């Protein structure tokens, strides 16, 4: 698998671009941002704990999954520029059933739940930025849910490659198959069909 290097903006610049007129105020958040580095296959989060941090992927990639019968069932992939969190656990403070593992060497930046609540009170415009980001996440989750419900695995795979062109080179095929609720053999057949068309 080839190596990929990206130069992404950091968490604060990402937040500042959501509503540019508040960008200067968002700088007040910088001292609260923590950094974390992961090596490939490092486990960031384990099921049974509460998701207390909102992560921003600055470089690299991770995947979120549950364990069923010892098998990793993939629910999401996260790459540069993505916010990464089990939002249900983060917002309700209930234990998550998800694990998060690094796909490759990864650099993360994160803000804790309590810090975010404090910053809503002191950073002008942050509540509006938070609302916009929440809406975007909600829309993306709804689109994914509708795709799971209505699309064939082949259509889902094509959409995935359009949305994330480098995915097939950065993610092992068995994990992509898991995400699509396919066996690796089933995904291989789809790839062969698409390569002939």
Phi, psi and omega in degrees: 000127182292159179265146181235136178234127182234146175250096184258156173293159180274178185303314184293318177295322177301312180296319181296333181282345180295313176228090190304332182293345178257008187304318182295326179288327183297337178302337178298341182279340191306317181296343183270351184277126176259158180240147180216136177247139178236145169267161180308133179076001173295142176269119179275321187218141182242137178305145181104343177262168177265134178285104185261354184232148169260122183257146173240127180274108180276321179208139177100205183197154178222166170225150179253139183205162170248161176256126175230113181059034180082358180260142177279117177255108189283132178253329181203153170246146180227131179228187184312131178087000179266144167273135187235123183189151163271097190296327179297311179295317182299317185276329183262347184063028175262152179301143178270154173260009186259154168247155173229127182230147179282132175280332183204176176304129193224140174246126182241152168235145185214155175233135178281156181304312182296322177295319179298316180298320177296316183293331175304327182279336189245346181254111179302132177086351184294327178296322178292317178299317179300319179295316181296316179295320178297319178297317180298316180296318179298316179298315181297318179295321178294319178298316179297319179296316179296323179295316177302322185281323191251336188262149172287160177304325179294317178295318178299319180295316179298317178299319180299318180290329177289316182288325183225081187302329183274359187305315185293340178265343184254344185238130176303143185299328181293331177285322175297317178301316179299316180300324181270006183059041179241163166276159175305325178294318179298318178294321179300320178295319178297317181297320178295317178299315182292326180291335178275342184270000000 
